[in-house]
């Protein structure tokens, strides 16, 4: 597409012809004044270039100003039309042109936001509030979950066709190569603050160190990470080829050993086997034809539970699928009574009726979007989407039972996404305690000048940590007191747990009623201790 006044630096445009998204009114562009570039007196020397480079590094604040603009636009009623946002827009324009004009820009203290919306994910470094804008609502609804993925590598058994006889003699060398690969990958992840190896391998970097994301464009960092990942995998492949010669059979045995290493318990290196992908492909091409490998994944077990049985041969496919899915969901409800609001008498029937209604709508949506042929091939789509819809169908008018069911569905989704290292005999719907790749993060809990809140946590610190572990299902909680550059005080929480638990903590502590509810619980417990001391 050609755009008027567009330069030729590789800009890409998306054209959407969807009428509801077309603006009926458009604002005039802001009038930016062209500033003359700073002229250097005399010929340019090496010292001048070094001085300019240092100034460029010092005044590279495009990310800082852009983040401030986004935060103020969400906080202020006038949004991007507020005086603050228009001032920041002018500043970011000049900051972008600093390399050409030599005129630096900076943020004054009054222009730095006091708090940031939750969708900016600054829980570990800034005061965060619950955004009421469309971005905030979308952020919380999506929750960062990749809902189409059901069976990650941790839940999958090795493909038997790739296990070649004689691979055992290469296992020790493969484990040593795996250890070096993991060390390099972990160093890369730590450098950029990337959460998982999968993000680095795929190039879809979702999170990174705030110090990097604030100063550098997200896409530029992703390109650098992609280059370094290729370098790491190339080094690993060089190790694989070392001393191999031209023995084709030996190459297959060694590649099989590398593949098996990636599936050993605790390996946590999904990309290691991809270093020898060409050899593994050769093994598959030479393997005897089979009906397909049994991988033992959740996807396989869900598929087996949903597909029509032999005694349902005369039943229409949609009817059989609905009945089997409903039977599976009944087991899910029975196995998780403790997470629901009430399961006695009419309440149990209400839950089942609600689930059946959402299931019917889900099947209709899937048939419209994918068609029955796709559903026949991938019945696990039904389970993922029914859980997703149970989460998304709640609204402010929903009752406690619907909210409890939505919370349980969200837990189950995370259990499907992070099923743990052990392969279970049954579909993991009986217990949905969130498990998966454990992470440790810092989360800030603002005091908001509330002395009672501060004293309640100080006096009942052990109980507070215990409540967080119980409510959020965290593994570890450590507490420190911290003051930011603005003089605001925070409880700095160092927490360890699954991604589900950490995300739940971040959403909970910014809730409007969290301070008051927690303070009430801790102070009531504190009063009981005082009474007991007096009686004693």
C-alpha positions, 0 to 999 in steps of 0.5 A: 500500500502507498501512503502519502508522505510515507518514507521508504524505510520499511514501514508496514501498514495493515488495511482493515475495511471493517465498517464499525472500526472506521472513524466517523470523525478524525482530528487534525494532526498536531502541528510540530515545529521544525527545529534547526539542527545544532551546528558544530563549530569547525570541522568534526573531530573524533572527540566530537563524535565520541561526545555525541555518542555519549549524549545520544546514549544519555538522552535516549528517552523515547521509551520513557516518554512514550510510556509516560504518555500511555500511562497519562492517557489511561489515567486522565479523563481527556486521554490523549487530548489532555494537555499533559499528553499533548506536551508529551507527544511533542517531546517524544517527537523531538526525542525521536529526532534527537539523533538528527537535530542534536536537541535533547529532551527529558521528563520532568518530575511532574510529567512522570506518572505516579501510577501505571495501568495494570496492562503495562505490567509494571507490578514489580517496579511501579505503583499499579492500578486497575485500568477501566479502559478498553485496554485494561479490560482486554488485558485482564480477559486475555490474561496472556494465555495462549488458549489454543495450546493444550499439550506442552512438551512437559506433558508429552512422551518421546516419539518411539519412532525417534528412539534408535537402537544404540543411542544409549552409548551417546547419552552421557555426551548428549547430557553434557552438551545439554548442560552447556546449551541450558547454561547459554540459554539461561544466560540469554534469558537472564540478560533480557529478563525473558520468562521462558525458552519458548519465547526466545526460540519463537521470537514471540517475546512477551516479557522482558526486563523493564530497564531494557523495554523502557529504553529499547523498541520491543521489536529491535530487542526481539531481533537481537535475541533471535540472532543470539538464539541462532548462534547458541543453536549453531554452537550446539550443532557444531558440538553434535557434528564434532568427530562424527565423520560420514557414518550415517548410522552413527549420526542417527544414533547420536541424534536420537540420544540428543532427542531423548535427553530433551525429554528426560525429567528436569531437562527443561530445554525444549529447543535442544532437540531442534539443533539436530532437526535434519537428522531426526527428520531422516530417522522419521522418513526411514521409520516403519509406517505406523498408525501414529505414535502414542504420546500420552499427552493431555490432548490425546487423553481428551481426544479419547474421552470426547470422540464417539465410542463404539456404542455411539455409532448410530448417534449423530456426531454432534450429539455424541460429542456434546454428551461425552463433553458434558460427561467429562465436565460433570467429572470436573465439577465433582472433583473440584467441589471445594473451589465452588461456592455451593454444591448442595441440592439445587446448586449442583443442578444450577452449575451443571445447567450453566455448563451445559448452556455454555457448552452448547454455545461453544459447539455452535461457535466452533462449528461456525468458525472451524466446521465439523471436519476440523472438530472431528480431527481436533476434539480437544478444541471443545474442552479448551474453548468451553473453559475459555467461554466459562471465564469470559461469560461472567459480567458484573451482574453475574452471581457468586456461583458464576464467578466461582465457576469462572475462577475454576475454569481459569485454574483448569486452563492453566493446569492444561497449559502447565501440566507438570513433568509427570504424565498422569494416568487420567485427564487432569480435571480432578485437581486443578491446583496450578503447577508448572514452571516455577518463577520468582518475581518482585511485586509491589504492594503500595501502602498508600499512606495508610498507617493502619494497613502498614501496622496490620502487616507489620504486626501480622507478617507471618499470617499475611505471608501465610494468607498470600500462600493460601489464597494465591497458591504461592510457594514462597513469600518474602517481604521488604519495605521499599521507598521509590524516588517519589517518596512513596512507600511499598511492601516489596513482595518477593514471591515464588510460584506458577505463572497462574499464581503470580498473575492472580496475585498481581490482579488481586492486590490492585483491586479497590477493596484489597487494602480494606479487606486484608486490613480487616482480616489482619486487625481482627486477628490482632485483636484476638491476640490482644484479648488472649494476652489480657486473659492470660 
